[in-house]
């Protein structure tokens, strides 16, 4: 009898205390379980569930943007149910009701402000430095924040300013996840870059819609460079592009080793395209040597490693040396790959400041 009176007294005191706490609460939820810990965990899940439906609809929109992210988005959503992003949650003392332990969870004005502050602090980072998994988790937080703000009553915070900030964060994160990030290092730095129909001044970091993007780079005193890049959503690339200066002069070309005549013809063709014509009496000599190494033979097809070395000399003085390597090349592709190596090596030589000094 005494035990029942004491328990009734405790329960009465809890009810009085809980009424005060709940009267100050902005959001409340209730959880049940066989233990106080289970009941508290369910109460937190129920608290989270109040913004869950809106967050789920946002994530489904994201899934239509990139279908292969479906499973990871759902997994993250399930995790969101169990952990939430709430701060300073108040829990009532557990009590027994209809054979189960019951716990109330609530968020007062202080908890609301701390929740908003913590999520904003988590997202106040350089988004370009985050991995894809980190970006996805950040997007969940931004979506949670946006929908959390939608269920708050007016007067607690500046709702319009907070909603504008949350929406801006979501848009930035969508771009990071669904655009390609490109870090460009262009020489000269005053070059003008055109991506698609957009004219862009030199800058190191660009966010570009995924897909095939034509580019064109121009600078006074340099040959125009153009081509196409294929960029995937969420891709992070770094590229260095050096324009070839407009040169004029004569150069002697010498080729040795494997396919020497082909190497010589290709080198002369590319150099002439950049204003340098072949002349055996020129003071400047470009010496090229292609070295194939037999790697293996499979079903009668031979595979090679190719190494092309280029040396620029003025009299007996070596001005610069460059090399290019291509690995695991089948014999039927040797000619095509050699042409590409010659072109790439000629361009690597012509962007060097020594060549500009000699011929400009």
Secondary structure as GFF3:
##gff-version 3
##sequence-region A 1 360
A	DSSP	alpha_helix	2	24	.	.	.	ID=ss1
A	DSSP	beta_strand	27	33	.	.	.	ID=ss2
A	DSSP	alpha_helix	36	65	.	.	.	ID=ss3
A	DSSP	three_ten_helix	67	69	.	.	.	ID=ss4
A	DSSP	alpha_helix	70	83	.	.	.	ID=ss5
A	DSSP	beta_strand	90	91	.	.	.	ID=ss6
A	DSSP	beta_strand	95	97	.	.	.	ID=ss7
A	DSSP	beta_strand	100	107	.	.	.	ID=ss8
A	DSSP	alpha_helix	109	123	.	.	.	ID=ss9
A	DSSP	three_ten_helix	127	129	.	.	.	ID=ss10
A	DSSP	alpha_helix	132	150	.	.	.	ID=ss11
A	DSSP	alpha_helix	159	178	.	.	.	ID=ss12
A	DSSP	beta_strand	179	187	.	.	.	ID=ss13
A	DSSP	beta_strand	192	195	.	.	.	ID=ss14
A	DSSP	beta_strand	198	200	.	.	.	ID=ss15
A	DSSP	beta_strand	205	209	.	.	.	ID=ss16
A	DSSP	beta_strand	211	218	.	.	.	ID=ss17
A	DSSP	beta_strand	225	231	.	.	.	ID=ss18
A	DSSP	beta_strand	236	242	.	.	.	ID=ss19
A	DSSP	beta_strand	249	257	.	.	.	ID=ss20
A	DSSP	alpha_helix	260	273	.	.	.	ID=ss21
A	DSSP	beta_strand	276	278	.	.	.	ID=ss22
A	DSSP	beta_strand	284	298	.	.	.	ID=ss23
A	DSSP	beta_strand	301	314	.	.	.	ID=ss24
A	DSSP	beta_strand	317	330	.	.	.	ID=ss25
A	DSSP	three_ten_helix	331	333	.	.	.	ID=ss26
A	DSSP	alpha_helix	334	350	.	.	.	ID=ss27
A	DSSP	alpha_helix	353	359	.	.	.	ID=ss28
###
